[in-house]
C-alpha cells in the first residue's frame, strides 16, 4: 500500500514530488503523450506509481471510463504483468482507444457500463480506477466488494470545487470502512484532485451498494 496526502500544492510541484517517488513514471508519460488526455501530468504519474504495486502475474486491474486510452496506457506500462480491463459504453471512444492501445497486449476493452459488467467481472481485483460518468459514480461503488485485501479503489476528479458527486461517493465509502479520510489524497492548488481507499480493514465485508 502507498498512502499519500498532498493538499493545496501547485500542479507542477506535485509532479516533481511524484517523479521523485517514482522516476520511472516520466518515461511512461512520454510514451503516452500522443494520446489525448483528461488527466493532468501529476495525476498520470500518481496513477503509474499506484498501479505498479500490482504488477504481478494473475493480478486484475479495472478502469471504469476512459476517453481515448491515455490513463489506461499509463496503468498498462506500470503493471505489464497484470490483466487490465477497460470499461466504456461509448463505441466511438472504445474505437479510438483500441487504436491508441494496440501495442498493449494485457488490456481488454469492453464496451459496457461498469454496473452492467460487474456481474461477469473477476471475483478478486487488485485495483479499480474510477473515471466514468461522475453523475452516477455512486453506482461504481459496488466494485469495492471485489477488491482483494490490500487492493485499491481510486477516483479521478476528487475535487471539492468541481465534482461534488465524487466527493460524496468517497465519503460514503469512508463511512463504510470507518476511515477518517482517503488513504491517497492529492489535491492541487486549483482544487482538482485524485483520491484512493485501500481495502485493508477486513475481508469478507457484506455487499456494499
Buried (B, 14 or more C-beta within 10 A) or exposed (E): EBEBEBEEBEBEEBBBBBBEBBEBBBEBBEEBEEBEBBBBBBBBBBBBBBBBBBBEEEBBBBBBBBBBBBBBBBBBBBBEEBBBBBBBBBEEBBEBBBEBBEEBEBBEBBBEBBBEBBEEBEEEBBBBBBBBBBEEBBBBBBBBBBBBEBBBBBBBBBBEEBBEBBBEBBEBBBEBBEBEEBBBBBBBEEEBBBBBBBBBEEEEEEEEE
